């Protein structure tokens, strides 16, 4: 029975040792997880603080720009003048684009009216043949469709 007792003792010792190792691994894993969680929190906090700092820099720049007439250096004045010139240039380009859009709309409207008038005049003056394939309007003297090239059938 000594062999059986020895085997059982060895199994018991092995199980206890395995349990200790498993417990240590779990504790190490838990500690690692805590470290990762804390690092993630710190990274989020750092990101938020950097974003706030950026907003503060922007606000400071806007405030300084608005109050730039109070004792400023020549270099800063030059940059502010360039900013003002850029704003004016942008406004001019935007106005030109708007005028161009309005002119283009007026031209399109006039062009559509002219086309409608031309179509009315030509339809009343000349008979037309409709292409059976694409539906394009062709002159009665045409043998082939001016749009798709299909042979026109004359009645």
Phi and psi in radians as a Rosetta constraint file:
Dihedral C 1 N 2 CA 2 C 2 CIRCULARHARMONIC -1.112 0.35
Dihedral N 2 CA 2 C 2 N 3 CIRCULARHARMONIC -0.652 0.35
Dihedral C 2 N 3 CA 3 C 3 CIRCULARHARMONIC -1.112 0.35
Dihedral N 3 CA 3 C 3 N 4 CIRCULARHARMONIC -0.759 0.35
Dihedral C 3 N 4 CA 4 C 4 CIRCULARHARMONIC -1.158 0.35
Dihedral N 4 CA 4 C 4 N 5 CIRCULARHARMONIC -0.732 0.35
Dihedral C 4 N 5 CA 5 C 5 CIRCULARHARMONIC -1.109 0.35
Dihedral N 5 CA 5 C 5 N 6 CIRCULARHARMONIC -0.719 0.35
Dihedral C 5 N 6 CA 6 C 6 CIRCULARHARMONIC -1.110 0.35
Dihedral N 6 CA 6 C 6 N 7 CIRCULARHARMONIC -0.728 0.35
Dihedral C 6 N 7 CA 7 C 7 CIRCULARHARMONIC -1.144 0.35
Dihedral N 7 CA 7 C 7 N 8 CIRCULARHARMONIC -0.790 0.35
Dihedral C 7 N 8 CA 8 C 8 CIRCULARHARMONIC -1.105 0.35
Dihedral N 8 CA 8 C 8 N 9 CIRCULARHARMONIC -0.678 0.35
Dihedral C 8 N 9 CA 9 C 9 CIRCULARHARMONIC -1.149 0.35
Dihedral N 9 CA 9 C 9 N 10 CIRCULARHARMONIC -0.756 0.35
Dihedral C 9 N 10 CA 10 C 10 CIRCULARHARMONIC -1.083 0.35
Dihedral N 10 CA 10 C 10 N 11 CIRCULARHARMONIC -0.723 0.35
Dihedral C 10 N 11 CA 11 C 11 CIRCULARHARMONIC -1.120 0.35
Dihedral N 11 CA 11 C 11 N 12 CIRCULARHARMONIC -0.746 0.35
Dihedral C 11 N 12 CA 12 C 12 CIRCULARHARMONIC -1.097 0.35
Dihedral N 12 CA 12 C 12 N 13 CIRCULARHARMONIC -0.795 0.35
Dihedral C 12 N 13 CA 13 C 13 CIRCULARHARMONIC -1.092 0.35
Dihedral N 13 CA 13 C 13 N 14 CIRCULARHARMONIC -0.749 0.35
Dihedral C 13 N 14 CA 14 C 14 CIRCULARHARMONIC -1.083 0.35
Dihedral N 14 CA 14 C 14 N 15 CIRCULARHARMONIC -0.748 0.35
Dihedral C 14 N 15 CA 15 C 15 CIRCULARHARMONIC -1.136 0.35
Dihedral N 15 CA 15 C 15 N 16 CIRCULARHARMONIC -0.758 0.35
Dihedral C 15 N 16 CA 16 C 16 CIRCULARHARMONIC -1.092 0.35
Dihedral N 16 CA 16 C 16 N 17 CIRCULARHARMONIC -0.770 0.35
Dihedral C 16 N 17 CA 17 C 17 CIRCULARHARMONIC -1.129 0.35
Dihedral N 17 CA 17 C 17 N 18 CIRCULARHARMONIC -0.740 0.35
Dihedral C 17 N 18 CA 18 C 18 CIRCULARHARMONIC -1.092 0.35
Dihedral N 18 CA 18 C 18 N 19 CIRCULARHARMONIC -0.713 0.35
Dihedral C 18 N 19 CA 19 C 19 CIRCULARHARMONIC -1.087 0.35
Dihedral N 19 CA 19 C 19 N 20 CIRCULARHARMONIC -0.739 0.35
Dihedral C 19 N 20 CA 20 C 20 CIRCULARHARMONIC -1.094 0.35
Dihedral N 20 CA 20 C 20 N 21 CIRCULARHARMONIC -0.780 0.35
Dihedral C 20 N 21 CA 21 C 21 CIRCULARHARMONIC -1.112 0.35
Dihedral N 21 CA 21 C 21 N 22 CIRCULARHARMONIC -0.763 0.35
Dihedral C 21 N 22 CA 22 C 22 CIRCULARHARMONIC -1.077 0.35
Dihedral N 22 CA 22 C 22 N 23 CIRCULARHARMONIC -0.724 0.35
Dihedral C 22 N 23 CA 23 C 23 CIRCULARHARMONIC -1.104 0.35
Dihedral N 23 CA 23 C 23 N 24 CIRCULARHARMONIC -0.757 0.35
Dihedral C 23 N 24 CA 24 C 24 CIRCULARHARMONIC -1.086 0.35
Dihedral N 24 CA 24 C 24 N 25 CIRCULARHARMONIC -0.747 0.35
Dihedral C 24 N 25 CA 25 C 25 CIRCULARHARMONIC -1.110 0.35
Dihedral N 25 CA 25 C 25 N 26 CIRCULARHARMONIC -0.727 0.35
Dihedral C 25 N 26 CA 26 C 26 CIRCULARHARMONIC -1.105 0.35
Dihedral N 26 CA 26 C 26 N 27 CIRCULARHARMONIC -0.770 0.35
Dihedral C 26 N 27 CA 27 C 27 CIRCULARHARMONIC -1.118 0.35
Dihedral N 27 CA 27 C 27 N 28 CIRCULARHARMONIC -0.697 0.35
Dihedral C 27 N 28 CA 28 C 28 CIRCULARHARMONIC -1.135 0.35
Dihedral N 28 CA 28 C 28 N 29 CIRCULARHARMONIC -0.727 0.35
Dihedral C 28 N 29 CA 29 C 29 CIRCULARHARMONIC -1.096 0.35
Dihedral N 29 CA 29 C 29 N 30 CIRCULARHARMONIC -0.737 0.35
Dihedral C 29 N 30 CA 30 C 30 CIRCULARHARMONIC -1.095 0.35
Dihedral N 30 CA 30 C 30 N 31 CIRCULARHARMONIC -0.772 0.35
Dihedral C 30 N 31 CA 31 C 31 CIRCULARHARMONIC -1.084 0.35
Dihedral N 31 CA 31 C 31 N 32 CIRCULARHARMONIC -0.736 0.35
Dihedral C 31 N 32 CA 32 C 32 CIRCULARHARMONIC -1.086 0.35
Dihedral N 32 CA 32 C 32 N 33 CIRCULARHARMONIC -0.768 0.35
Dihedral C 32 N 33 CA 33 C 33 CIRCULARHARMONIC -1.070 0.35
Dihedral N 33 CA 33 C 33 N 34 CIRCULARHARMONIC -0.716 0.35
Dihedral C 33 N 34 CA 34 C 34 CIRCULARHARMONIC -1.097 0.35
Dihedral N 34 CA 34 C 34 N 35 CIRCULARHARMONIC -0.722 0.35
Dihedral C 34 N 35 CA 35 C 35 CIRCULARHARMONIC -1.109 0.35
Dihedral N 35 CA 35 C 35 N 36 CIRCULARHARMONIC -0.795 0.35
Dihedral C 35 N 36 CA 36 C 36 CIRCULARHARMONIC -1.099 0.35
Dihedral N 36 CA 36 C 36 N 37 CIRCULARHARMONIC -0.731 0.35
Dihedral C 36 N 37 CA 37 C 37 CIRCULARHARMONIC -1.103 0.35
Dihedral N 37 CA 37 C 37 N 38 CIRCULARHARMONIC -0.757 0.35
Dihedral C 37 N 38 CA 38 C 38 CIRCULARHARMONIC -1.138 0.35
Dihedral N 38 CA 38 C 38 N 39 CIRCULARHARMONIC -0.707 0.35
Dihedral C 38 N 39 CA 39 C 39 CIRCULARHARMONIC -1.108 0.35
Dihedral N 39 CA 39 C 39 N 40 CIRCULARHARMONIC -0.712 0.35
Dihedral C 39 N 40 CA 40 C 40 CIRCULARHARMONIC -1.103 0.35
Dihedral N 40 CA 40 C 40 N 41 CIRCULARHARMONIC -0.764 0.35
Dihedral C 40 N 41 CA 41 C 41 CIRCULARHARMONIC -1.052 0.35
Dihedral N 41 CA 41 C 41 N 42 CIRCULARHARMONIC -0.763 0.35
Dihedral C 41 N 42 CA 42 C 42 CIRCULARHARMONIC -1.137 0.35
Dihedral N 42 CA 42 C 42 N 43 CIRCULARHARMONIC -0.679 0.35
Dihedral C 42 N 43 CA 43 C 43 CIRCULARHARMONIC -1.114 0.35
Dihedral N 43 CA 43 C 43 N 44 CIRCULARHARMONIC -0.719 0.35
Dihedral C 43 N 44 CA 44 C 44 CIRCULARHARMONIC -1.121 0.35
Dihedral N 44 CA 44 C 44 N 45 CIRCULARHARMONIC -0.775 0.35
Dihedral C 44 N 45 CA 45 C 45 CIRCULARHARMONIC -1.067 0.35
Dihedral N 45 CA 45 C 45 N 46 CIRCULARHARMONIC -0.774 0.35
Dihedral C 45 N 46 CA 46 C 46 CIRCULARHARMONIC -1.079 0.35
Dihedral N 46 CA 46 C 46 N 47 CIRCULARHARMONIC -0.771 0.35
Dihedral C 46 N 47 CA 47 C 47 CIRCULARHARMONIC -1.066 0.35
Dihedral N 47 CA 47 C 47 N 48 CIRCULARHARMONIC -0.768 0.35
Dihedral C 47 N 48 CA 48 C 48 CIRCULARHARMONIC -1.096 0.35
Dihedral N 48 CA 48 C 48 N 49 CIRCULARHARMONIC -0.722 0.35
Dihedral C 48 N 49 CA 49 C 49 CIRCULARHARMONIC -1.162 0.35
Dihedral N 49 CA 49 C 49 N 50 CIRCULARHARMONIC -0.683 0.35
Dihedral C 49 N 50 CA 50 C 50 CIRCULARHARMONIC -1.149 0.35
Dihedral N 50 CA 50 C 50 N 51 CIRCULARHARMONIC -0.718 0.35
Dihedral C 50 N 51 CA 51 C 51 CIRCULARHARMONIC -1.097 0.35
Dihedral N 51 CA 51 C 51 N 52 CIRCULARHARMONIC -0.743 0.35
Dihedral C 51 N 52 CA 52 C 52 CIRCULARHARMONIC -1.091 0.35
Dihedral N 52 CA 52 C 52 N 53 CIRCULARHARMONIC -0.730 0.35
Dihedral C 52 N 53 CA 53 C 53 CIRCULARHARMONIC -1.075 0.35
Dihedral N 53 CA 53 C 53 N 54 CIRCULARHARMONIC -0.740 0.35
Dihedral C 53 N 54 CA 54 C 54 CIRCULARHARMONIC -1.064 0.35
Dihedral N 54 CA 54 C 54 N 55 CIRCULARHARMONIC -0.754 0.35
Dihedral C 54 N 55 CA 55 C 55 CIRCULARHARMONIC -1.100 0.35
Dihedral N 55 CA 55 C 55 N 56 CIRCULARHARMONIC -0.686 0.35
Dihedral C 55 N 56 CA 56 C 56 CIRCULARHARMONIC -1.140 0.35
Dihedral N 56 CA 56 C 56 N 57 CIRCULARHARMONIC -0.725 0.35
Dihedral C 56 N 57 CA 57 C 57 CIRCULARHARMONIC -1.056 0.35
Dihedral N 57 CA 57 C 57 N 58 CIRCULARHARMONIC -0.755 0.35
Dihedral C 57 N 58 CA 58 C 58 CIRCULARHARMONIC -1.092 0.35
Dihedral N 58 CA 58 C 58 N 59 CIRCULARHARMONIC -0.801 0.35
Dihedral C 58 N 59 CA 59 C 59 CIRCULARHARMONIC -1.079 0.35
Dihedral N 59 CA 59 C 59 N 60 CIRCULARHARMONIC -0.740 0.35
Dihedral C 59 N 60 CA 60 C 60 CIRCULARHARMONIC -1.067 0.35
Dihedral N 60 CA 60 C 60 N 61 CIRCULARHARMONIC -0.764 0.35
Dihedral C 60 N 61 CA 61 C 61 CIRCULARHARMONIC -1.077 0.35
Dihedral N 61 CA 61 C 61 N 62 CIRCULARHARMONIC -0.750 0.35
Dihedral C 61 N 62 CA 62 C 62 CIRCULARHARMONIC -1.122 0.35
Dihedral N 62 CA 62 C 62 N 63 CIRCULARHARMONIC -0.762 0.35
Dihedral C 62 N 63 CA 63 C 63 CIRCULARHARMONIC -1.098 0.35
Dihedral N 63 CA 63 C 63 N 64 CIRCULARHARMONIC -0.747 0.35
Dihedral C 63 N 64 CA 64 C 64 CIRCULARHARMONIC -1.147 0.35
Dihedral N 64 CA 64 C 64 N 65 CIRCULARHARMONIC -0.735 0.35
Dihedral C 64 N 65 CA 65 C 65 CIRCULARHARMONIC -1.069 0.35
Dihedral N 65 CA 65 C 65 N 66 CIRCULARHARMONIC -0.738 0.35
Dihedral C 65 N 66 CA 66 C 66 CIRCULARHARMONIC -1.150 0.35
Dihedral N 66 CA 66 C 66 N 67 CIRCULARHARMONIC -0.564 0.35
Dihedral C 66 N 67 CA 67 C 67 CIRCULARHARMONIC -1.891 0.35
Dihedral N 67 CA 67 C 67 N 68 CIRCULARHARMONIC 0.528 0.35
Dihedral C 67 N 68 CA 68 C 68 CIRCULARHARMONIC -1.232 0.35
Dihedral N 68 CA 68 C 68 N 69 CIRCULARHARMONIC -0.219 0.35
Dihedral C 68 N 69 CA 69 C 69 CIRCULARHARMONIC -1.347 0.35
Dihedral N 69 CA 69 C 69 N 70 CIRCULARHARMONIC -0.051 0.35
Dihedral C 69 N 70 CA 70 C 70 CIRCULARHARMONIC -1.716 0.35
Dihedral N 70 CA 70 C 70 N 71 CIRCULARHARMONIC 1.862 0.35
Dihedral C 70 N 71 CA 71 C 71 CIRCULARHARMONIC 0.698 0.35
Dihedral N 71 CA 71 C 71 N 72 CIRCULARHARMONIC 1.252 0.35
Dihedral C 71 N 72 CA 72 C 72 CIRCULARHARMONIC -2.003 0.35
Dihedral N 72 CA 72 C 72 N 73 CIRCULARHARMONIC 2.777 0.35
Dihedral C 72 N 73 CA 73 C 73 CIRCULARHARMONIC -1.365 0.35
Dihedral N 73 CA 73 C 73 N 74 CIRCULARHARMONIC 2.824 0.35
Dihedral C 73 N 74 CA 74 C 74 CIRCULARHARMONIC -1.093 0.35
Dihedral N 74 CA 74 C 74 N 75 CIRCULARHARMONIC -0.663 0.35
Dihedral C 74 N 75 CA 75 C 75 CIRCULARHARMONIC -1.132 0.35
Dihedral N 75 CA 75 C 75 N 76 CIRCULARHARMONIC -0.753 0.35
Dihedral C 75 N 76 CA 76 C 76 CIRCULARHARMONIC -1.167 0.35
Dihedral N 76 CA 76 C 76 N 77 CIRCULARHARMONIC -0.686 0.35
Dihedral C 76 N 77 CA 77 C 77 CIRCULARHARMONIC -1.022 0.35
Dihedral N 77 CA 77 C 77 N 78 CIRCULARHARMONIC -0.750 0.35
Dihedral C 77 N 78 CA 78 C 78 CIRCULARHARMONIC -1.094 0.35
Dihedral N 78 CA 78 C 78 N 79 CIRCULARHARMONIC -0.729 0.35
Dihedral C 78 N 79 CA 79 C 79 CIRCULARHARMONIC -1.138 0.35
Dihedral N 79 CA 79 C 79 N 80 CIRCULARHARMONIC -0.731 0.35
Dihedral C 79 N 80 CA 80 C 80 CIRCULARHARMONIC -1.111 0.35
Dihedral N 80 CA 80 C 80 N 81 CIRCULARHARMONIC -0.677 0.35
Dihedral C 80 N 81 CA 81 C 81 CIRCULARHARMONIC -1.107 0.35
Dihedral N 81 CA 81 C 81 N 82 CIRCULARHARMONIC -0.737 0.35
Dihedral C 81 N 82 CA 82 C 82 CIRCULARHARMONIC -1.106 0.35
Dihedral N 82 CA 82 C 82 N 83 CIRCULARHARMONIC -0.669 0.35
Dihedral C 82 N 83 CA 83 C 83 CIRCULARHARMONIC -1.088 0.35
Dihedral N 83 CA 83 C 83 N 84 CIRCULARHARMONIC -0.816 0.35
Dihedral C 83 N 84 CA 84 C 84 CIRCULARHARMONIC -1.071 0.35
Dihedral N 84 CA 84 C 84 N 85 CIRCULARHARMONIC -0.751 0.35
Dihedral C 84 N 85 CA 85 C 85 CIRCULARHARMONIC -1.105 0.35
Dihedral N 85 CA 85 C 85 N 86 CIRCULARHARMONIC -0.706 0.35
Dihedral C 85 N 86 CA 86 C 86 CIRCULARHARMONIC -1.105 0.35
Dihedral N 86 CA 86 C 86 N 87 CIRCULARHARMONIC -0.723 0.35
Dihedral C 86 N 87 CA 87 C 87 CIRCULARHARMONIC -1.076 0.35
Dihedral N 87 CA 87 C 87 N 88 CIRCULARHARMONIC -0.773 0.35
Dihedral C 87 N 88 CA 88 C 88 CIRCULARHARMONIC -1.114 0.35
Dihedral N 88 CA 88 C 88 N 89 CIRCULARHARMONIC -0.766 0.35
Dihedral C 88 N 89 CA 89 C 89 CIRCULARHARMONIC -1.081 0.35
Dihedral N 89 CA 89 C 89 N 90 CIRCULARHARMONIC -0.716 0.35
Dihedral C 89 N 90 CA 90 C 90 CIRCULARHARMONIC -1.096 0.35
Dihedral N 90 CA 90 C 90 N 91 CIRCULARHARMONIC -0.774 0.35
Dihedral C 90 N 91 CA 91 C 91 CIRCULARHARMONIC -1.070 0.35
Dihedral N 91 CA 91 C 91 N 92 CIRCULARHARMONIC -0.701 0.35
Dihedral C 91 N 92 CA 92 C 92 CIRCULARHARMONIC -1.121 0.35
Dihedral N 92 CA 92 C 92 N 93 CIRCULARHARMONIC -0.779 0.35
Dihedral C 92 N 93 CA 93 C 93 CIRCULARHARMONIC -1.128 0.35
Dihedral N 93 CA 93 C 93 N 94 CIRCULARHARMONIC -0.733 0.35
Dihedral C 93 N 94 CA 94 C 94 CIRCULARHARMONIC -1.077 0.35
Dihedral N 94 CA 94 C 94 N 95 CIRCULARHARMONIC -0.722 0.35
Dihedral C 94 N 95 CA 95 C 95 CIRCULARHARMONIC -1.129 0.35
Dihedral N 95 CA 95 C 95 N 96 CIRCULARHARMONIC -0.723 0.35
Dihedral C 95 N 96 CA 96 C 96 CIRCULARHARMONIC -1.117 0.35
Dihedral N 96 CA 96 C 96 N 97 CIRCULARHARMONIC -0.725 0.35
Dihedral C 96 N 97 CA 97 C 97 CIRCULARHARMONIC -1.096 0.35
Dihedral N 97 CA 97 C 97 N 98 CIRCULARHARMONIC -0.737 0.35
Dihedral C 97 N 98 CA 98 C 98 CIRCULARHARMONIC -1.116 0.35
Dihedral N 98 CA 98 C 98 N 99 CIRCULARHARMONIC -0.753 0.35
Dihedral C 98 N 99 CA 99 C 99 CIRCULARHARMONIC -1.096 0.35
Dihedral N 99 CA 99 C 99 N 100 CIRCULARHARMONIC -0.717 0.35
Dihedral C 99 N 100 CA 100 C 100 CIRCULARHARMONIC -1.109 0.35
Dihedral N 100 CA 100 C 100 N 101 CIRCULARHARMONIC -0.745 0.35
Dihedral C 100 N 101 CA 101 C 101 CIRCULARHARMONIC -1.076 0.35
Dihedral N 101 CA 101 C 101 N 102 CIRCULARHARMONIC -0.778 0.35
Dihedral C 101 N 102 CA 102 C 102 CIRCULARHARMONIC -1.144 0.35
Dihedral N 102 CA 102 C 102 N 103 CIRCULARHARMONIC -0.724 0.35
Dihedral C 102 N 103 CA 103 C 103 CIRCULARHARMONIC -1.133 0.35
Dihedral N 103 CA 103 C 103 N 104 CIRCULARHARMONIC -0.710 0.35
Dihedral C 103 N 104 CA 104 C 104 CIRCULARHARMONIC -1.111 0.35
Dihedral N 104 CA 104 C 104 N 105 CIRCULARHARMONIC -0.713 0.35
Dihedral C 104 N 105 CA 105 C 105 CIRCULARHARMONIC -1.119 0.35
Dihedral N 105 CA 105 C 105 N 106 CIRCULARHARMONIC -0.723 0.35
Dihedral C 105 N 106 CA 106 C 106 CIRCULARHARMONIC -1.137 0.35
Dihedral N 106 CA 106 C 106 N 107 CIRCULARHARMONIC -0.725 0.35
Dihedral C 106 N 107 CA 107 C 107 CIRCULARHARMONIC -1.127 0.35
Dihedral N 107 CA 107 C 107 N 108 CIRCULARHARMONIC -0.740 0.35
Dihedral C 107 N 108 CA 108 C 108 CIRCULARHARMONIC -1.069 0.35
Dihedral N 108 CA 108 C 108 N 109 CIRCULARHARMONIC -0.750 0.35
Dihedral C 108 N 109 CA 109 C 109 CIRCULARHARMONIC -1.120 0.35
Dihedral N 109 CA 109 C 109 N 110 CIRCULARHARMONIC -0.762 0.35
Dihedral C 109 N 110 CA 110 C 110 CIRCULARHARMONIC -1.134 0.35
Dihedral N 110 CA 110 C 110 N 111 CIRCULARHARMONIC -0.745 0.35
Dihedral C 110 N 111 CA 111 C 111 CIRCULARHARMONIC -1.080 0.35
Dihedral N 111 CA 111 C 111 N 112 CIRCULARHARMONIC -0.749 0.35
Dihedral C 111 N 112 CA 112 C 112 CIRCULARHARMONIC -1.113 0.35
Dihedral N 112 CA 112 C 112 N 113 CIRCULARHARMONIC -0.718 0.35
Dihedral C 112 N 113 CA 113 C 113 CIRCULARHARMONIC -1.128 0.35
Dihedral N 113 CA 113 C 113 N 114 CIRCULARHARMONIC -0.741 0.35
Dihedral C 113 N 114 CA 114 C 114 CIRCULARHARMONIC -1.090 0.35
Dihedral N 114 CA 114 C 114 N 115 CIRCULARHARMONIC -0.747 0.35
Dihedral C 114 N 115 CA 115 C 115 CIRCULARHARMONIC -1.087 0.35
Dihedral N 115 CA 115 C 115 N 116 CIRCULARHARMONIC -0.756 0.35
Dihedral C 115 N 116 CA 116 C 116 CIRCULARHARMONIC -1.090 0.35
Dihedral N 116 CA 116 C 116 N 117 CIRCULARHARMONIC -0.732 0.35
Dihedral C 116 N 117 CA 117 C 117 CIRCULARHARMONIC -1.138 0.35
Dihedral N 117 CA 117 C 117 N 118 CIRCULARHARMONIC -0.785 0.35
Dihedral C 117 N 118 CA 118 C 118 CIRCULARHARMONIC -1.076 0.35
Dihedral N 118 CA 118 C 118 N 119 CIRCULARHARMONIC -0.749 0.35
Dihedral C 118 N 119 CA 119 C 119 CIRCULARHARMONIC -1.101 0.35
Dihedral N 119 CA 119 C 119 N 120 CIRCULARHARMONIC -0.692 0.35
Dihedral C 119 N 120 CA 120 C 120 CIRCULARHARMONIC -1.131 0.35
Dihedral N 120 CA 120 C 120 N 121 CIRCULARHARMONIC -0.775 0.35
Dihedral C 120 N 121 CA 121 C 121 CIRCULARHARMONIC -1.123 0.35
Dihedral N 121 CA 121 C 121 N 122 CIRCULARHARMONIC -0.823 0.35
Dihedral C 121 N 122 CA 122 C 122 CIRCULARHARMONIC -1.217 0.35
Dihedral N 122 CA 122 C 122 N 123 CIRCULARHARMONIC -0.614 0.35
Dihedral C 122 N 123 CA 123 C 123 CIRCULARHARMONIC -1.180 0.35
Dihedral N 123 CA 123 C 123 N 124 CIRCULARHARMONIC -0.632 0.35
Dihedral C 123 N 124 CA 124 C 124 CIRCULARHARMONIC -1.356 0.35
Dihedral N 124 CA 124 C 124 N 125 CIRCULARHARMONIC -0.465 0.35
Dihedral C 124 N 125 CA 125 C 125 CIRCULARHARMONIC -1.531 0.35
Dihedral N 125 CA 125 C 125 N 126 CIRCULARHARMONIC -0.608 0.35
Dihedral C 125 N 126 CA 126 C 126 CIRCULARHARMONIC -2.236 0.35
Dihedral N 126 CA 126 C 126 N 127 CIRCULARHARMONIC 2.433 0.35
Dihedral C 126 N 127 CA 127 C 127 CIRCULARHARMONIC -1.298 0.35
Dihedral N 127 CA 127 C 127 N 128 CIRCULARHARMONIC 2.708 0.35
Dihedral C 127 N 128 CA 128 C 128 CIRCULARHARMONIC -2.275 0.35
Dihedral N 128 CA 128 C 128 N 129 CIRCULARHARMONIC 2.726 0.35
Dihedral C 128 N 129 CA 129 C 129 CIRCULARHARMONIC -2.048 0.35
Dihedral N 129 CA 129 C 129 N 130 CIRCULARHARMONIC 2.260 0.35
Dihedral C 129 N 130 CA 130 C 130 CIRCULARHARMONIC -1.575 0.35
Dihedral N 130 CA 130 C 130 N 131 CIRCULARHARMONIC 2.344 0.35
Dihedral C 130 N 131 CA 131 C 131 CIRCULARHARMONIC -1.219 0.35
Dihedral N 131 CA 131 C 131 N 132 CIRCULARHARMONIC 2.291 0.35
Dihedral C 131 N 132 CA 132 C 132 CIRCULARHARMONIC -1.305 0.35
Dihedral N 132 CA 132 C 132 N 133 CIRCULARHARMONIC -0.280 0.35
Dihedral C 132 N 133 CA 133 C 133 CIRCULARHARMONIC -1.565 0.35
Dihedral N 133 CA 133 C 133 N 134 CIRCULARHARMONIC -0.939 0.35
Dihedral C 133 N 134 CA 134 C 134 CIRCULARHARMONIC -1.941 0.35
Dihedral N 134 CA 134 C 134 N 135 CIRCULARHARMONIC -0.203 0.35
Dihedral C 134 N 135 CA 135 C 135 CIRCULARHARMONIC 1.488 0.35
Dihedral N 135 CA 135 C 135 N 136 CIRCULARHARMONIC 0.111 0.35
Dihedral C 135 N 136 CA 136 C 136 CIRCULARHARMONIC -1.240 0.35
Dihedral N 136 CA 136 C 136 N 137 CIRCULARHARMONIC 2.617 0.35
Dihedral C 136 N 137 CA 137 C 137 CIRCULARHARMONIC -1.517 0.35
Dihedral N 137 CA 137 C 137 N 138 CIRCULARHARMONIC 2.266 0.35
Dihedral C 137 N 138 CA 138 C 138 CIRCULARHARMONIC -2.203 0.35
Dihedral N 138 CA 138 C 138 N 139 CIRCULARHARMONIC 2.703 0.35
Dihedral C 138 N 139 CA 139 C 139 CIRCULARHARMONIC -1.264 0.35
Dihedral N 139 CA 139 C 139 N 140 CIRCULARHARMONIC 2.671 0.35
Dihedral C 139 N 140 CA 140 C 140 CIRCULARHARMONIC -1.153 0.35
Dihedral N 140 CA 140 C 140 N 141 CIRCULARHARMONIC -0.310 0.35
Dihedral C 140 N 141 CA 141 C 141 CIRCULARHARMONIC -1.511 0.35
Dihedral N 141 CA 141 C 141 N 142 CIRCULARHARMONIC -0.178 0.35
Dihedral C 141 N 142 CA 142 C 142 CIRCULARHARMONIC -1.349 0.35
Dihedral N 142 CA 142 C 142 N 143 CIRCULARHARMONIC 2.412 0.35
Dihedral C 142 N 143 CA 143 C 143 CIRCULARHARMONIC -1.640 0.35
Dihedral N 143 CA 143 C 143 N 144 CIRCULARHARMONIC -0.493 0.35
Dihedral C 143 N 144 CA 144 C 144 CIRCULARHARMONIC -2.159 0.35
Dihedral N 144 CA 144 C 144 N 145 CIRCULARHARMONIC 2.650 0.35
Dihedral C 144 N 145 CA 145 C 145 CIRCULARHARMONIC -1.132 0.35
Dihedral N 145 CA 145 C 145 N 146 CIRCULARHARMONIC 2.316 0.35
Dihedral C 145 N 146 CA 146 C 146 CIRCULARHARMONIC -1.273 0.35
Dihedral N 146 CA 146 C 146 N 147 CIRCULARHARMONIC -0.292 0.35
Dihedral C 146 N 147 CA 147 C 147 CIRCULARHARMONIC -1.627 0.35
Dihedral N 147 CA 147 C 147 N 148 CIRCULARHARMONIC -0.894 0.35
Dihedral C 147 N 148 CA 148 C 148 CIRCULARHARMONIC -1.984 0.35
Dihedral N 148 CA 148 C 148 N 149 CIRCULARHARMONIC -0.198 0.35
Dihedral C 148 N 149 CA 149 C 149 CIRCULARHARMONIC 1.508 0.35
Dihedral N 149 CA 149 C 149 N 150 CIRCULARHARMONIC 0.050 0.35
Dihedral C 149 N 150 CA 150 C 150 CIRCULARHARMONIC -1.224 0.35
Dihedral N 150 CA 150 C 150 N 151 CIRCULARHARMONIC 2.553 0.35
Dihedral C 150 N 151 CA 151 C 151 CIRCULARHARMONIC -1.125 0.35
Dihedral N 151 CA 151 C 151 N 152 CIRCULARHARMONIC 2.217 0.35
Dihedral C 151 N 152 CA 152 C 152 CIRCULARHARMONIC -1.483 0.35
Dihedral N 152 CA 152 C 152 N 153 CIRCULARHARMONIC 2.420 0.35
Dihedral C 152 N 153 CA 153 C 153 CIRCULARHARMONIC -1.747 0.35
Dihedral N 153 CA 153 C 153 N 154 CIRCULARHARMONIC 2.078 0.35
Dihedral C 153 N 154 CA 154 C 154 CIRCULARHARMONIC -1.728 0.35
Dihedral N 154 CA 154 C 154 N 155 CIRCULARHARMONIC 2.370 0.35
